[in-house]
Amino acid sequence: MPDTLTKGEHFLLEEYKSATELTYHIDELRNKWTSFYLIFAGVAASSVVFLLKQEFATDLFGEADVSVAVLLFVIAFLGVPVVGGLARLRKAQLRYYGIINNIRKYFLEEDYKLWNAAQLSEQTLPKVRRDSGTYMWVVMVFFTSCSLFALASYILTIRLWVLCCSGTTDGAHGLASLVALVSFIVSVGLEDALYFKWAKPRQPIVYSSFNDPLNPKPNQPAVSTS
């Protein structure tokens, strides 16, 4: 069978193998990125908790509480580029899945026996969805990030209350809890929206004599399928 393949078809088979390997490689990168941030955030959060227990056993919100809040804010905001990186990886992975499917369509054509054996087609292509396994990994990152952001908001709200109310924390904890809850919900919504914006794959480009890949016309937009 290899002797009957054209040069272009040999190239497509190599592209198929390469795209398949890259999809698995992206899974490994995603796992490493997620694990790194979760471990980093966990160690930092544990250090903060230890500091609070040791230094502020009698006065939880003492002189260093602003520094603690700033540290938590920094760790929380680091979650944003991590989510962005995961979104870009997912976007690239979906592009490779599309390449694999296009090559599959080229070779299988209308051979329904082979299609039924493969059980993979354009209808089964993964999408950016909230019920996917990939999104569950992202959820772990931005829930951790947003929880730290909410905790930092809680601590900072207490400090501002103390400064404005002559050193007393009476009534501060209820307000701080509300601020933390709102901060958590808003930050989760923002990171979720950013992920779906950054992970959204581009539409496939249709090449023709009017959209020649070898001689692209200046200032002419690429034609995409709907």
LOMISE-102662 format. One record per atom (N, C-alpha, C): y, z, x; residue number from 1; atom name. Coordinates in steps of 0.02 Angstrom, whole numbers. Last residue first. Example, Ala and Ser with C-alpha at 12.3 -4.5 7.8 and 13.67 -1.06 7.14 Angstrom:
R      yy      zz      xx  resi  name
R    -112     354     642     2     N
R     -53     357     684     2    CA
R       2     394     645     2     C
R    -284     390     660     1     N
R    -225     390     615     1    CA
R    -165     390     660     1     C
***
This chain:
R      yy      zz      xx  resi  name
R    1411     402    -892   226     N
R    1432     455    -938   226    CA
R    1376     503    -950   226     C
R    1425     355    -721   225     N
R    1391     352    -785   225    CA
R    1412     410    -828   225     C
R    1575     298    -642   224     N
R    1522     347    -652   224    CA
R    1488     336    -719   224     C
R    1654     206    -520   223     N
R    1629     203    -588   223    CA
R    1571     251    -595   223     C
R    1794     263    -423   222     N
R    1723     248    -429   222    CA
R    1702     249    -502   222     C
R    1956     183    -425   221     N
R    1912     240    -439   221    CA
R    1839     218    -445   221     C
R    2038     108    -294   220     N
R    1998      93    -353   220    CA
R    1950     151    -366   220     C
R    2110     119    -177   219     N
R    2141     145    -239   219    CA
R    2102     127    -302   219     C
R    2029     -22    -101   218     N
R    2076      35     -97   218    CA
R    2104      53    -166   218     C
R    1858     -54    -129   217     N
R    1927     -76    -137   217    CA
R    1973     -15    -136   217     C
R    1724     -52     -14   216     N
R    1762     -18     -67   216    CA
R    1834     -42     -69   216     C
R    1603    -129      32   215     N
R    1673    -149      38   215    CA
R    1714    -117     -18   215     C
R    1486     -64       6   214     N
R    1497     -88      74   214    CA
R    1570    -108      85   214     C
R    1484     -35    -129   213     N
R    1483      21     -81   213    CA
R    1497       0      -9   213     C
R    1585    -110    -248   212     N
R    1541    -124    -192   212    CA
R    1542     -66    -143   212     C
R    1612    -132    -391   211     N
R    1617     -67    -356   211    CA
R    1567     -69    -298   211     C
R    1589    -256    -435   210     N
R    1656    -231    -446   210    CA
R    1667    -164    -411   210     C
R    1457    -271    -410   209     N
R    1502    -316    -374   209    CA
R    1575    -294    -382   209     C
R    1411     -96    -408   208     N
R    1404    -164    -431   208    CA
R    1451    -208    -389   208     C
R    1355      70    -436   207     N
R    1380      19    -391   207    CA
R    1365     -51    -419   207     C
R    1396     214    -515   206     N
R    1362     150    -527   206    CA
R    1394      97    -482   206     C
R    1370     382    -475   205     N
R    1412     323    -467   205    CA
R    1370     260    -477   205     C
R    1347     527    -578   204     N
R    1320     475    -534   204    CA
R    1365     413    -533   204     C
R    1473     656    -578   203     N
R    1434     606    -614   203    CA
R    1407     554    -565   203     C
R    1453     808    -483   202     N
R    1490     748    -502   202    CA
R    1444     700    -539   202     C
R    1407     971    -546   201     N
R    1396     911    -505   201    CA
R    1438     852    -529   201     C
R    1480    1128    -538   200     N
R    1471    1069    -581   200    CA
R    1463    1006    -539   200     C
R    1511    1235    -461   199     N
R    1442    1211    -458   199    CA
R    1431    1148    -498   199     C
R    1643    1268    -487   198     N
R    1626    1244    -420   198    CA
R    1557    1214    -416   198     C
R    1636    1308    -622   197     N
R    1683    1255    -602   197    CA
R    1662    1225    -535   197     C
R    1543    1409    -621   196     N
R    1528    1349    -659   196    CA
R    1575    1291    -641   196     C
R    1613    1502    -537   195     N
R    1548    1475    -518   195    CA
R    1533    1410    -555   195     C
R    1728    1529    -612   194     N
R    1734    1495    -548   194    CA
R    1668    1465    -526   194     C
R    1672    1597    -722   193     N
R    1707    1533    -732   193    CA
R    1713    1494    -667   193     C
R    1621    1710    -655   192     N
R    1576    1667    -692   192    CA
R    1608    1598    -702   192     C
R    1739    1765    -608   191     N
R    1690    1741    -560   191    CA
R    1639    1695    -593   191     C
R    1801    1796    -733   190     N
R    1833    1751    -685   190    CA
R    1782    1722    -635   190     C
R    1711    1887    -792   189     N
R    1728    1824    -826   189    CA
R    1758    1774    -778   189     C
R    1715    1990    -698   188     N
R    1652    1956    -712   188    CA
R    1665    1888    -744   188     C
R    1849    2028    -711   187     N
R    1825    2000    -647   187    CA
R    1759    1964    -655   187     C
R    1851    2077    -844   186     N
R    1894    2020    -824   186    CA
R    1868    1988    -761   186     C
R    1759    2184    -836   185     N
R    1748    2129    -883   185    CA
R    1787    2067    -862   185     C
R    1818    2267    -737   184     N
R    1750    2240    -729   184    CA
R    1740    2179    -773   184     C
R    1943    2298    -792   183     N
R    1939    2263    -727   183    CA
R    1871    2230    -718   183     C
R    1902    2369    -905   182     N
R    1938    2305    -913   182    CA
R    1934    2264    -848   182     C
R    1844    2479    -839   181     N
R    1805    2438    -885   181    CA
R    1837    2369    -894   181     C
R    1952    2532    -768   180     N
R    1893    2508    -732   180    CA
R    1851    2462    -776   180     C
R    2037    2568    -873   179     N
R    2060    2518    -825   179    CA
R    2000    2489    -787   179     C
R    1957    2668    -931   178     N
R    1975    2608    -970   178    CA
R    1997    2551    -923   178     C
R    1953    2760    -827   177     N
R    1890    2730    -851   177    CA
R    1904    2667    -891   177     C
R    2087    2795    -819   176     N
R    2055    2761    -762   176    CA
R    1990    2728    -783   176     C
R    2105    2861    -942   175     N
R    2141    2799    -928   175    CA
R    2108    2760    -872   175     C
R    2017    2970    -919   174     N
R    2008    2925    -977   174    CA
R    2042    2858    -966   174     C
R    2072    3030    -805   173     N
R    2006    3000    -802   173    CA
R    1991    2953    -861   173     C
R    2197    3086    -836   172     N
R    2193    3026    -793   172    CA
R    2126    2991    -798   172     C
R    2206    3204    -902   171     N
R    2212    3143    -941   171    CA
R    2203    3079    -902   171     C
R    2258    3285    -759   170     N
R    2244    3294    -830   170    CA
R    2257    3229    -868   170     C
R    2286    3288    -627   169     N
R    2242    3233    -649   169    CA
R    2224    3240    -723   169     C
R    2445    3321    -549   168     N
R    2392    3339    -596   168    CA
R    2351    3277    -615   168     C
R    2552    3281    -466   167     N
R    2491    3307    -437   167    CA
R    2435    3326    -484   167     C
R    2656    3228    -548   166     N
R    2666    3287    -507   166    CA
R    2601    3321    -485   166     C
R    2628    3105    -604   165     N
R    2624    3165    -646   165    CA
R    2622    3229    -604   165     C
R    2627    3000    -516   164     N
R    2676    2998    -570   164    CA
R    2679    3063    -610   164     C
R    2523    3031    -430   163     N
R    2590    3022    -402   163    CA
R    2644    3026    -456   163     C
R    2417    3032    -520   162     N
R    2435    3093    -484   162    CA
R    2505    3089    -457   162     C
R    2414    2896    -557   161     N
R    2427    2948    -608   161    CA
R    2451    3012    -575   161     C
R    2380    2837    -436   160     N
R    2446    2822    -466   160    CA
R    2464    2874    -519   160     C
R    2250    2891    -423   159     N
R    2302    2905    -373   159    CA
R    2372    2893    -401   159     C
R    2185    2835    -534   158     N
R    2191    2907    -527   158    CA
R    2247    2926    -479   158     C
R    2193    2700    -498   157     N
R    2227    2723    -559   157    CA
R    2236    2799    -557   157     C
R    2112    2697    -385   156     N
R    2183    2683    -378   156    CA
R    2222    2706    -439   156     C
R    1985    2724    -441   155     N
R    2014    2769    -392   155    CA
R    2090    2759    -386   155     C
R    1973    2611    -528   154     N
R    1969    2680    -554   154    CA
R    2004    2729    -506   154     C
R    1976    2505    -440   153     N
R    2029    2511    -490   153    CA
R    2032    2582    -519   153     C
R    1857    2530    -371   152     N
R    1921    2533    -335   152    CA
R    1980    2540    -383   152     C
R    1769    2507    -476   151     N
R    1772    2574    -445   151    CA
R    1838    2582    -407   151     C
R    1791    2371    -499   150     N
R    1806    2419    -552   150    CA
R    1812    2490    -524   150     C
R    1746    2319    -377   149     N
R    1816    2308    -398   149    CA
R    1836    2358    -452   149     C
R    1613    2353    -384   148     N
R    1654    2383    -332   148    CA
R    1728    2376    -348   148     C
R    1579    2271    -492   147     N
R    1571    2344    -498   147    CA
R    1613    2380    -445   147     C
R    1600    2145    -440   146     N
R    1644    2168    -494   146    CA
R    1638    2244    -506   146     C
R    1498    2138    -343   145     N
R    1568    2130    -325   145    CA
R    1615    2159    -377   145     C
R    1385    2152    -425   144     N
R    1399    2199    -371   144    CA
R    1472    2198    -352   144     C
R    1403    2040    -505   143     N
R    1401    2106    -537   143    CA
R    1413    2161    -485   143     C
R    1398    1937    -412   142     N
R    1463    1954    -442   142    CA
R    1461    2016    -485   142     C
R    1262    1950    -365   141     N
R    1319    1952    -320   141    CA
R    1382    1972    -357   141     C
R    1183    1940    -478   140     N
R    1176    1999    -436   140    CA
R    1236    2007    -390   140     C
R    1219    1812    -521   139     N
R    1237    1870    -562   139    CA
R    1233    1934    -520   139     C
R    1157    1731    -428   138     N
R    1230    1735    -428   138    CA
R    1253    1796    -467   138     C
R    1025    1746    -469   137     N
R    1045    1767    -402   137    CA
R    1121    1776    -398   137     C
R    1034    1690    -595   136     N
R    1017    1761    -590   136    CA
R    1035    1788    -521   136     C
R    1054    1556    -567   135     N
R    1111    1594    -593   135    CA
R    1098    1669    -589   135     C
R     925    1521    -528   134     N
R     979    1519    -480   134    CA
R    1038    1561    -503   134     C
R     854    1528    -648   133     N
R     840    1576    -596   133    CA
R     895    1579    -543   133     C
R     956    1505    -796   132     N
R     917    1480    -739   132    CA
R     906    1536    -688   132     C
R    1039    1530    -900   131     N
R     970    1554    -906   131    CA
R     926    1530    -849   131     C
R    1160    1469    -881   130     N
R    1157    1542    -873   130    CA
R    1086    1570    -879   130     C
R    1159    1318    -782   129     N
R    1150    1355    -844   129    CA
R    1145    1430    -829   129     C
R    1171    1167    -722   128     N
R    1204    1231    -711   128    CA
R    1203    1269    -777   128     C
R    1004    1096    -727   127     N
R    1075    1095    -741   127    CA
R    1104    1164    -724   127     C
R     865     993    -674   126     N
R     899    1058    -681   126    CA
R     974    1049    -693   126     C
R     787     865    -769   125     N
R     830     883    -713   125    CA
R     864     951    -725   125     C
R     711     818    -871   124     N
R     691     883    -844   124    CA
R     735     904    -785   124     C
R     759     692    -901   123     N
R     761     743    -954   123    CA
R     746     813    -928   123     C
R     727     617    -791   122     N
R     797     636    -800   122    CA
R     805     690    -853   122     C
R     570     696    -751   121     N
R     611     639    -766   121    CA
R     684     662    -770   121     C
R     404     743    -731   120     N
R     472     753    -708   120    CA
R     511     689    -721   120     C
R     269     721    -748   119     N
R     303     768    -793   119    CA
R     373     787    -769   119     C
R     174     646    -680   118     N
R     226     680    -641   118    CA
R     261     734    -683   118     C
R      97     596    -785   117     N
R      65     635    -732   117    CA
R     116     676    -693   117     C
R     189     526    -858   116     N
R     155     582    -890   116    CA
R     120     627    -839   116     C
R     221     428    -764   115     N
R     273     474    -788   115    CA
R     242     536    -819   115     C
R      99     363    -753   114     N
R     125     399    -695   114    CA
R     179     449    -716   114     C
R      93     312    -882   113     N
R      39     355    -858   113    CA
R      62     396    -798   113     C
R     204     229    -891   112     N
R     205     293    -927   112    CA
R     149     339    -906   112     C
R     291     134    -798   111     N
R     221     155    -796   111    CA
R     217     225    -826   111     C
R     413      75    -783   110     N
R     390      89    -851   110    CA
R     315     106    -853   110     C
R     455     148    -631   109     N
R     479      99    -681   109    CA
R     454     118    -751   109     C
R     420     213    -515   108     N
R     376     219    -573   108    CA
R     393     168    -628   108     C
R     522     180    -421   107     N
R     452     166    -407   107    CA
R     408     168    -469   107     C
R     643     217    -483   106     N
R     637     152    -451   106    CA
R     563     133    -443   106     C
R     622     348    -524   105     N
R     630     296    -575   105    CA
R     620     226    -545   105     C
R     620     410    -397   104     N
R     560     412    -440   104    CA
R     564     357    -493   104     C
R     751     390    -360   103     N
R     698     357    -321   103    CA
R     633     356    -362   103     C
R     812     472    -455   102     N
R     828     401    -453   102    CA
R     775     361    -415   102     C
R     760     599    -421   101     N
R     743     568    -486   101    CA
R     758     493    -487   101     C
R     818     619    -296   100     N
R     745     617    -303   100    CA
R     725     582    -368   100     C
R     953     622    -334    99     N
R     929     570    -289    99    CA
R     853     562    -295    99     C
R     953     738    -413    98     N
R     970     673    -443    98    CA
R     945     615    -401    98     C
R     925     834    -317    97     N
R     878     824    -372    97    CA
R     890     756    -406    97     C
R    1042     821    -243    96     N
R     978     800    -213    96    CA
R     925     790    -267    96     C
R    1132     875    -335    95     N
R    1141     806    -313    95    CA
R    1076     780    -282    95     C
R    1085    1005    -343    94     N
R    1080     962    -403    94    CA
R    1090     889    -385    94     C
R    1120    1047    -214    93     N
R    1050    1044    -234    93    CA
R    1040    1000    -295    93     C
R    1259    1044    -219    92     N
R    1224     999    -173    92    CA
R    1151     992    -193    92     C
R    1277    1145    -314    91     N
R    1303    1078    -327    91    CA
R    1267    1027    -282    91     C
R    1224    1255    -247    90     N
R    1192    1232    -309    90    CA
R    1214    1160    -325    90     C
R    1316    1266    -144    89     N
R    1246    1252    -128    89    CA
R    1209    1225    -190    89     C
R    1430    1297    -218    88     N
R    1428    1234    -180    88    CA
R    1356    1216    -161    88     C
R    1391    1423    -266    87     N
R    1405    1369    -313    87    CA
R    1402    1301    -278    87     C
R    1381    1496    -149    86     N
R    1321    1485    -189    86    CA
R    1330    1428    -239    86     C
R    1516    1494    -112    85     N
R    1466    1462     -69    85    CA
R    1401    1448    -107    85     C
R    1571    1568    -218    84     N
R    1591    1499    -207    84    CA
R    1541    1461    -164    84     C
R    1510    1691    -195    83     N
R    1495    1655    -257    83    CA
R    1514    1581    -251    83     C
R    1574    1715     -73    82     N
R    1501    1711     -75    82    CA
R    1479    1674    -138    82     C
R    1710    1720    -108    81     N
R    1686    1664     -67    81    CA
R    1609    1658     -65    81     C
R    1692    1841    -191    80     N
R    1717    1777    -218    80    CA
R    1696    1718    -174    80     C
R    1654    1951    -118    79     N
R    1605    1921    -163    79    CA
R    1626    1853    -189    79     C
R    1766    1995     -57    78     N
R    1720    1955     -16    78    CA
R    1666    1922     -59    78     C
R    1818    2077    -153    77     N
R    1846    2010    -148    77    CA
R    1803    1965    -103    77     C
R    1742    2194    -128    76     N
R    1736    2159    -192    76    CA
R    1761    2087    -186    76     C
R    1786    2231      -1    75     N
R    1715    2213     -11    75    CA
R    1706    2174     -75    75     C
R    1921    2256     -35    74     N
R    1904    2205      16    74    CA
R    1832    2182       7    74     C
R    1909    2362    -126    73     N
R    1939    2298    -148    73    CA
R    1920    2242    -100    73     C
R    1856    2460     -43    72     N
R    1815    2435     -98    72    CA
R    1842    2368    -124    72     C
R    1967    2479      41    71     N
R    1903    2458      69    71    CA
R    1859    2428      15    71     C
R    2059    2527     -52    70     N
R    2072    2463     -18    70    CA
R    2008    2435      12    70     C
R    1999    2649     -87    69     N
R    2008    2597    -138    69    CA
R    2019    2529    -106    69     C
R    2007    2717      36    68     N
R    1942    2703       6    68    CA
R    1947    2646     -45    68     C
R    2146    2725      46    67     N
R    2108    2688      97    67    CA
R    2039    2669      70    67     C
R    2171    2807     -62    66     N
R    2198    2739     -62    66    CA
R    2161    2695     -12    66     C
R    2111    2928     -25    65     N
R    2083    2889     -81    65    CA
R    2108    2818     -83    65     C
R    2152    3016      70    64     N
R    2121    2954      93    64    CA
R    2096    2910      37    64     C
R    2200    3131       7    63     N
R    2247    3088      43    63    CA
R    2218    3019      60    63     C
R    2094    3139    -138    62     N
R    2139    3169     -89    62    CA
R    2181    3117     -55    62     C
R    2006    3154    -259    61     N
R    2058    3105    -246    61    CA
R    2111    3136    -201    61     C
R    1922    3264    -259    60     N
R    1894    3197    -254    60    CA
R    1947    3145    -234    60     C
R    1920    3407    -190    59     N
R    1973    3365    -218    59    CA
R    1954    3292    -209    59     C
R    1801    3456    -145    58     N
R    1842    3498    -189    58    CA
R    1897    3458    -223    58     C
R    1749    3350     -75    57     N
R    1705    3388    -119    57    CA
R    1745    3431    -167    57     C
R    1797    3248       7    56     N
R    1834    3265     -53    56    CA
R    1790    3305    -102    56     C
R    1714    3228     117    55     N
R    1785    3241     127    55    CA
R    1821    3268      66    55     C
R    1583    3211      68    54     N
R    1597    3254     125    54    CA
R    1671    3275     129    54     C
R    1589    3126     -42    53     N
R    1554    3190     -48    53    CA
R    1573    3238       8    53     C
R    1660    3017      10    52     N
R    1687    3055     -46    52    CA
R    1654    3123     -52    52     C
R    1570    2974     108    51     N
R    1637    2998     127    51    CA
R    1667    3040      72    51     C
R    1464    2932      29    50     N
R    1454    2986      77    50    CA
R    1521    3017      97    50     C
R    1527    2825     -36    49     N
R    1502    2882     -75    49    CA
R    1492    2943     -30    49     C
R    1552    2742      74    48     N
R    1608    2768      35    48    CA
R    1586    2829      -5    48     C
R    1422    2712     114    47     N
R    1467    2747     160    47    CA
R    1526    2779     123    47     C
R    1379    2642       3    46     N
R    1346    2705      20    46    CA
R    1390    2746      68    46     C
R    1461    2530      12    45     N
R    1468    2574     -45    45    CA
R    1436    2642     -31    45     C
R    1412    2474     132    44     N
R    1482    2495     127    44    CA
R    1492    2544      69    44     C
R    1279    2447      96    43     N
R    1294    2492     152    43    CA
R    1365    2519     147    43     C
R    1301    2357     -11    42     N
R    1264    2419     -21    42    CA
R    1278    2470      33    42     C
R    1368    2251      49    41     N
R    1402    2290      -3    41    CA
R    1367    2357     -14    41     C
R    1265    2209     136    40     N
R    1331    2228     162    40    CA
R    1367    2272     112    40     C
R    1164    2176      44    39     N
R    1152    2228      95    39    CA
R    1218    2254     122    39     C
R    1228    2076     -29    38     N
R    1204    2136     -63    38    CA
R    1191    2193     -14    38     C
R    1254    1980      71    37     N
R    1310    2013      36    37    CA
R    1287    2077       3    37     C
R    1122    1948     114    36     N
R    1173    1972     161    36    CA
R    1228    2010     124    36     C
R    1063    1899      -4    35     N
R    1038    1960      27    35    CA
R    1089    1990      75    35     C
R    1140    1782     -23    34     N
R    1139    1835     -74    34    CA
R    1117    1901     -43    34     C
R    1111    1709      93    33     N
R    1180    1727      76    33    CA
R    1182    1786      28    33     C
R     970    1696      80    32     N
R     999    1731     138    32    CA
R    1070    1753     123    32     C
R     957    1622     -39    31     N
R     926    1688     -33    31    CA
R     957    1729      24    31     C
R    1024    1505      -1    30     N
R    1048    1545     -57    30    CA
R    1021    1616     -53    30     C
R     940    1457     100    29     N
R    1009    1476     116    29    CA
R    1037    1521      61    29     C
R     825    1429      24    28     N
R     822    1479      77    28    CA
R     892    1503      96    28     C
R     873    1328     -60    27     N
R     847    1390     -89    27    CA
R     846    1446     -37    27     C
R     900    1231      36    26     N
R     956    1261       0    26    CA
R     934    1326     -33    26     C
R     771    1195      72    25     N
R     814    1227     122    25    CA
R     874    1262      88    25     C
R     729    1131     -43    24     N
R     697    1194     -24    24    CA
R     740    1232      27    24     C
R     815    1020     -37    23     N
R     818    1065     -96    23    CA
R     786    1132     -80    23     C
R     775     961      83    22     N
R     841     992      79    22    CA
R     847    1038      18    22     C
R     650     908      51    21     N
R     655     961     101    21    CA
R     721     998      96    21     C
R     692     809     -41    20     N
R     647     863     -62    20    CA
R     651     922     -14    20     C
R     768     725      40    19     N
R     801     760     -15    19    CA
R     758     819     -39    19     C
R     668     678     127    18     N
R     724     716     153    18    CA
R     758     756      98    18     C
R     583     608      40    17     N
R     558     665      79    17    CA
R     614     709     103    17     C
R     675     512      -6    16     N
R     641     556     -53    16    CA
R     615     619     -17    16     C
R     705     443     110    15     N
R     759     480      75    15    CA
R     729     531      27    15     C
R     582     385     133    14     N
R     607     434     181    14    CA
R     663     476     151    14     C
R     580     301      22    13     N
R     528     353      29    13    CA
R     550     407      79    13     C
R     688     217      50    12     N
R     690     260      -8    12    CA
R     638     317      -4    12     C
R     638     150     163    11     N
R     697     192     169    11    CA
R     701     241     111    11     C
R     537      78     104    10     N
R     520     127     156    10    CA
R     578     177     164    10     C
R     618      -4      27     9     N
R     575      44      -6     9    CA
R     549      98      43     9     C
R     682     -83     123     8     N
R     722     -39      81     8    CA
R     679      14      47     8     C
R     574    -152     173     7     N
R     611    -108     217     7    CA
R     653     -58     177     7     C
R     441    -148      50     6     N
R     495    -180      86     6    CA
R     529    -128     132     6     C
R     265    -128      49     5     N
R     332    -101      38     5    CA
R     383    -139      79     5     C
R     142    -168      83     4     N
R     175    -207      31     4    CA
R     246    -183      18     4     C
R      93     -78     174     3     N
R     108    -145     198     3    CA
R     146    -186     147     3     C
R      65      37     100     2     N
R     126      37     140     2    CA
R     145     -33     164     2     C
R     -61       0      40     1     N
R       0       0       0     1    CA
R      63       0      42     1     C
***
